[in-house]
Amino acid sequence: MAAQLTLEAEVLLPYVTETARSVAEMCRQDGITVRRILDVGSGPGVAACELAQRFPSAEVVAADGSEALLAAAAARAESMGLSHRVSTRHVDLPDGIGSLGRADVIWMAMVLHHIGDEAAMLRRLRGMLDPGGILVLVEHGDPLRFLPDDAAPGPPGLTAQLAAADTAWLADLREGLPGATPSAGYPAMLQAAGFEPAVDHVAHVRLASPLPAEGRRLLLGRLQRMREIFGARLNGPDRDALDVLVDDDHPLGIMHRPDAFLDASRHVYVARATEGPDALGL
Ligand SMILES: C[S@@+](CC[C@H](N)C(=O)[O-])C[C@H]1O[C@@H](n2cnc3c(N)ncnc32)[C@H](O)[C@@H]1O
C-alpha cells in the first residue's frame, strides 16, 4: 500500500506544487507567516515533503493513523534532507485531531471522506487555525480516464461504469463509518464551519500515450484495486474487461497497450478561516 500511495502521490505531485504555490501567494498577500503546517492523513509524506520545500520557514507535521506510512514519510524526509523540519505524528481520526496542535496551514488530501461526520471534522480543523489561516481540502475529482472511449476490451462506456461502481462503493463505505452523518457539499460545509472558500477547482494531471512506466504501474494498481473492492458489483462484460486490463500476460492488458493514457484529477478547495473559533462555539 505504501508503494502504491507513494507512486500515486509522485505522479500527481504537480497539483500539490501548484496548490502550494497559490497558498504561499495568498499568505504573502494576507501578511500571514507560515510557521507550522499540518498534513493530516499524510500517507507516505510526499505532499508533506513538497510543502516543506515550498515553505522553507515552516515546520511540517505529517500525521497519519498508519505507522508503516509514517515510517515511509520519515524515510522520505530523511532522504530529502528535510528531517529537521518534517516530523511525523501518529493520529487516530477523528478523535485524535486535537492532539496535533495549532497550525497556520492545514493540508488534508483524500482523507475527509474516511471520516463519518465530515462537517464536524471541518469545524474541528477550523478551531485549530487562527482567522486568516488556510485549509487545503483535497477530495475526489473527475473519474479516472485511461483509454479512448471505443477501445477494446469490453463494451463502450467502461470508464463510466467503473466510476459509477466506485461512487456506489464509497457511499456504502461511508454509511458504515463510525458516527456516519450525511454530508452536504464541501463548499457549503466549509462555509458552515467558518471558512471562506478561495479556490474551488478540479486539478488534472495528464500523461499522454504511450505511457511512461510509472504511469502504467499507477494505472495497473488503480485497476487492480477497483477489481478487488467493487469487481463483484460490475456486470459480466465490464468485469471481464477489467480482468483483461489487469492481466499482465494479455496483449490488451494495461501494461502492454500503446493507447493507454492517464487523466487523473483531484478536487482542490482552498479556504481561509474567517470567524474566530470562539464565535463558533468551538
Ligand atoms: C488515500 S490516502 C491519502 C494520502 C495522502 N494524503 C495523499 O493525498 O496522497 C488516506 C490516508 O488517510 C489515512 N487515514 C484514513 N483514515 C484515517 C483515520 N481514521 N485516522 C488516521 N488516518 C487515517 C490513511 O492511513 C492514509 O494514509
The ligand as an SDF file (V2000), in Angstrom:
LIG
                    3D

 27 29  0  0  0  0  0  0  0  0999 V2000
   -5.9530    7.9730    0.3090 C   0  0  0  0  0  0  0  0  0  0  0  0
   -4.7010    8.1650    1.4840 S   0  0  0  0  0  0  0  0  0  0  0  0
   -4.1690    9.8470    1.1480 C   0  0  0  0  0  0  0  0  0  0  0  0
   -2.7100   10.0550    1.4710 C   0  0  0  0  0  0  0  0  0  0  0  0
   -2.1970   11.4540    1.1050 C   0  0  0  0  0  0  0  0  0  0  0  0
   -2.8630   12.4850    1.8450 N   0  0  0  0  0  0  0  0  0  0  0  0
   -2.3320   11.7070   -0.3650 C   0  0  0  0  0  0  0  0  0  0  0  0
   -3.1260   12.5530   -0.7860 O   0  0  0  0  0  0  0  0  0  0  0  0
   -1.6290   11.0450   -1.1290 O   0  0  0  0  0  0  0  0  0  0  0  0
   -5.6100    8.3430    3.0040 C   0  0  0  0  0  0  0  0  0  0  0  0
   -4.7190    8.4330    4.2150 C   0  0  0  0  0  0  0  0  0  0  0  0
   -5.5230    8.7430    5.3450 O   0  0  0  0  0  0  0  0  0  0  0  0
   -5.1470    7.9090    6.4150 C   0  0  0  0  0  0  0  0  0  0  0  0
   -6.3410    7.7050    7.2410 N   0  0  0  0  0  0  0  0  0  0  0  0
   -7.5530    7.2740    6.8200 C   0  0  0  0  0  0  0  0  0  0  0  0
   -8.4140    7.2060    7.8460 N   0  0  0  0  0  0  0  0  0  0  0  0
   -7.7340    7.5910    8.9520 C   0  0  0  0  0  0  0  0  0  0  0  0
   -8.0840    7.7320   10.3300 C   0  0  0  0  0  0  0  0  0  0  0  0
   -9.3120    7.4520   10.7760 N   0  0  0  0  0  0  0  0  0  0  0  0
   -7.1260    8.1740   11.1790 N   0  0  0  0  0  0  0  0  0  0  0  0
   -5.8950    8.4830   10.7400 C   0  0  0  0  0  0  0  0  0  0  0  0
   -5.5030    8.3580    9.4350 N   0  0  0  0  0  0  0  0  0  0  0  0
   -6.4110    7.9270    8.5650 C   0  0  0  0  0  0  0  0  0  0  0  0
   -4.6580    6.6380    5.7770 C   0  0  0  0  0  0  0  0  0  0  0  0
   -3.7730    5.9140    6.6210 O   0  0  0  0  0  0  0  0  0  0  0  0
   -3.9880    7.1440    4.5170 C   0  0  0  0  0  0  0  0  0  0  0  0
   -2.6410    7.4230    4.7080 O   0  0  0  0  0  0  0  0  0  0  0  0
  1  2  1  0
  2  3  1  0
  2 10  1  0
  3  4  1  0
  4  5  1  0
  5  6  1  0
  5  7  1  0
  7  8  2  0
  7  9  1  0
 10 11  1  0
 11 12  1  0
 11 26  1  0
 12 13  1  0
 13 14  1  0
 13 24  1  0
 14 15  1  0
 14 23  1  0
 15 16  2  0
 16 17  1  0
 17 18  1  0
 17 23  2  0
 18 19  1  0
 18 20  2  0
 20 21  1  0
 21 22  2  0
 22 23  1  0
 24 25  1  0
 24 26  1  0
 26 27  1  0
M  CHG  2   2   1   9  -1
M  END
$$$$
